[in-house]
Amino acid sequence: MRDRVVVVAGPTAVGKTAVGIAIAKRLNGEIINGDAFQIYRGLDIGTAKVRPEASGGVPHHLIDIRNPDESYSVKDYQRDARRQIAAIASRGRLPIIVGGTGLYIKAAVYDYRFDELGPDPMIRKQLEMIGAKEGIAALHRRLEAIDPASAAQIHPHNAKRVIRALEVYLRTGQPFSRRQKRTGLYPTFALALFGLSMSRDRLYERINSRVNRMMDRGLLEEVRTLYRRGYRDSQALQAIGYKEFFPYFEKKCSLEAAVERLKMNSRHYAKRQMTWFKRQMNLEWFDASADCLVDDLVDRIRMLFY
């Protein structure tokens, strides 16, 4: 019998963490982080890591497993998440993946095999030169024109992944997303796949409020500490919530402007997340603002698994 896995996914600020904890407490579960940046130590407030006092005693895994200057890939996550799933199931408990990084979650729960096409140093160098001259946003716009599915998933500031997607297209003539789809998308586990959503206006209001709370909790000092330690160009600090403050530190904008950009980028990210999940994963969607949400999800899990 295949291990059973619950996934709670959706856009930023929709309330995934609290729902995941509530389900885990009801069904003897443990949570596996499904956020690409919560794996980094020191990125606490900006990534909305669950605080110990809010975890309800539920074990959480794949949080704080890398330093900010260490690389971590989708393939690394697939390996680590599957190890955690096996370990949790061996304890007779229910693995619950909670997060908003769609590609990580998809790679963990499906028969997702990676494209082994190696790098082309010449093409990569050319793209890096274009990025240095015109900016990574210009490369992201090129990607959006030829491969909108990949552009929707890859953050415009993630130079490494933008360049890789363009490189694959230039070498093969095929969009990176299409090559990924051909690598197999069969469930590796018995799955209960849930997506949380709410009206756009309400979600955007929650995003804005959460940024304000993060600022009150000390987000600016968290980013400043990482910036001063030399992590400015690391993969970790490409996360929304960090890079937006660099122009403020460099006296290129006001703090108010940096905070407003963070709110705007967070709203845009939420929109991209919804688009990606609806196109790429067969989630069963639930209204995150419903009073009976957790009861409905627990009933659905019991119907599927028990």
N, C-alpha and C positions, 0 to 999 in steps of 0.2 A: 504493500500500500504506500502510495506517495505521501510525503509529508504535506501537511496542510499549512497554508500561509494566507494571512489576511494582509491586504494592502489598503491603507488609508491615504489617498493622494488628493491633490487639488492645489489651487493657487495660494500664494503667500498671504498670511493673515486671516485665512478663512476659519481657523480654529482646529487644525488637524491634531496638534499636540494634545490638547485636552481631551479630544474624542478618543485618540489612541490610548491614552492612559485609562480612561473610563472603561473602554472595551477590555483592556488587559486585566483590570481589576475584577471585572465580571466573569472573565473566561480563563483565568489563570494564564495570562499571557506575558510575554516579554517583548520589548520594543527594539526594533532595529532601525537606526537612523537612515532616512532616505533623502538626506539633504547633502549636496556635494561639498558644502563649506563647513558644516558642523563637525566634520572629521578633523578640523584644524584646531590645535590648542591656541588659546588666546583670543579666538574669534567667538566671543560669548554673547555679548549684548546685540551686536549687529546681525548675528545669525539666529537670534531668538532661541538659543539653547534652553532646554528645560532646566529650571533651577532645582536643586535637590529637594527643597521644601515643597515644590509643586509636583514632584514625580509620583507622589502617592506610594512610595516604596516599590514602584515597578522598575525592574532592571532595564537599563537602556544600553544599547551596544553600538559600536562604530561611531562613537563620539570621542573627540580628543585623542585620535590615534596617530596624528602626524603633526610635525612642526610646520609653521607657516612657509618655510622655505623648501619644504619637501614636496615632490610631485606626487600626484595621485590620479589614477586614470579610471575610466569606466571599467576596464578589464580588472583592475585592482579591486574595485568595489564588487564586481560580480563574484570574484573569488572569496572575498571576505564575507559578503552577505550570505553566500551559500554555506560557508562554514558555520556562521552563526545560526542559520536556519536549522542545520543538522544538529548542532549542539543543543539548541533550545528544545527541539522536538525530542531529542534523546532524554531530556529531563521530564518528558511528559507534559510540556507546556506549549502554548500556542505562539508561534512567531508572528509578529505584527510589524510590517514595514510601514513607517510613517514618514512622509516627506513630500517634497515638491519637485525633486530633480527627476524628471520623467525617464530620461535615458538610463540613469542608474537603476531605477526600479525595474524598468523593462528588461535590462540585461540580467538582472538577478533572478527574475521569475520565469523568463522564457528561455527556450533553447536558442540563445542569442550567441552566434559565433562571429568572431571579429574578422574583418577584412584584413588579410595579411599582406596587402600591397605595401611594399616598402617605400621609404621616402625617396624623392628625387631631389638631390641637393641643388641642382641648377634651378629648377622651377621654384623650389622653396626660397632660394636666395633672391630670385626676382620678385617674388611676392613680398618678402620681408623688406626689400628696398622700396617697393610701392607703398607698403604700410608706413615706413619711416618718412617717406616724402609726403604722402597724401593723408595719412592717418588710418588707423585700423577701421574707423567707421566707413571709410571709402571702400575698403575691402569687403566689409560686411554688406554694403549695398550691392556690390557685384555678386556676392553669394546669394543675396535675396533674389536677384534677377534670374539666376540660373538654377537655384535650388531653394525655393521658399520653405520647404519642409525643414531642411537643415538650418536655415537662417532663423526660423522660429524657435528652434531649440538652443542654438548657440548664442550666448550673450555677445552683443556688439563689442565689448571690451576684451573678450577672450581671444587674443591674437593667435595663440597656438592652435586652437580648434578651427577658427575661421580660415587660417592659412592651410591647414590640413584638408579641409573640405574643398577649398578651391584647387589645391594641388591634385586631389583625386580626380576632380572633374577635368582638369587640364590634361591629365595623363590618360584618362580612360574615355572621356567624352560622356560619362555617365554621372548623374548627380550622386553625391555621397550618400544621401538618404535612400536612393534606390538600391545601391550596392548593399546597404545595411539590411534592407527589407529582404534581400535574397538570401541572407544568412540563416534563415530559419526562425519562425515565430510560433513555436509550439510550447504550451505550458510545461514547465519542468516540475511543477507541484500541483496539488489540488488547491485551487485559488478562489478566494473571495475578494473581488476587486471593487473598491468603493471610491467614488470621487465626491468631494464636498464642494458645494457651490452656494452662491447667494446672489442677489441682485447686484449689478455693477455699482450702483450708487452706494449701497450699503457696504460692499467690499472696499471701495475706495475710501469711504469714511473710516473704516476700520484700519486701513493701511496708514492713513494720515495720523490717526490717533496713536497707532503703535509707534510710529516714528517719534512722535512727541514724547511718549513714555520712554523710549530708548534714550532720547536725549536727557531726560530727567535722571535716568539710571547711570549715566556716565559714558554714553557712546563716544562722545568726542574724545575723551581721555583714552578710551580703549584704542581708538584709531590712531591717535597721536603717539601712543606708546609703541604700537607696531610700526608706524612710519619711522620713528626715530631709531628703531632697532634695525633698520635697513631692509624691511620687507616690502618696500614700495612696489617693486616690480615682480613680486612673487605671484604664483598662481593663486594663492589663498586670497590676496588682497584685490583680486579682480571681482570679488563678491560685491553685490549691491549692499551699500551700507558702509563701505570703506573708501573706495576710490573717489566717491563724490566729495570727500573732504580734502583731497590733495590740493586742489586749487586754493582752498582757504588757507592751508598751511603755507602755501607759496605766495600768499598775498595777492592772488589773482581774482578773488571774489570774496564777498562777505559771508559770514557764517549763515545768515538768513538765506542767502542764495544757495549755499551748499545744502542746507536742509530741504529747501524746496525742490532742488534737483533730486535729492534722495527720494522724496515722496513721489515725484514724477516718474523716476526710473522704476520704483517699486510698483507703481500702478501699471506701467508698460509691461513689466515683467509678469505681473499677474495675468494680463491679457494674453501674453505669449504662452504662458503655462496652460491656460484653458484651451487655447487653440491646439497646442501640442497633444494634450491628453485626449481631446476629443477625436483627433485624427489618428493617434498612434496606439491607444490602449482601449480595450473594451471595458471601460469602467461602468459600474452601476451608480448613477448619480443620485445624491440626496441633498436636500436643502439643509445647509449647515445651521440655519436660524430656527429650525423646527424644534419645538419643546421636547418632542419624543424621539429625537434623532438617535441617541445612544440605544434606547430600547429597540427601535426599528433595526438598527445595525446588528445588535446582538441576536435578535430574532432571525434575521436573515442568515447570519453565520451559522446558527444552530440548524436552520433548515438545510443549509448547504453541506454541513460537515457532520452533524450528529444524528 
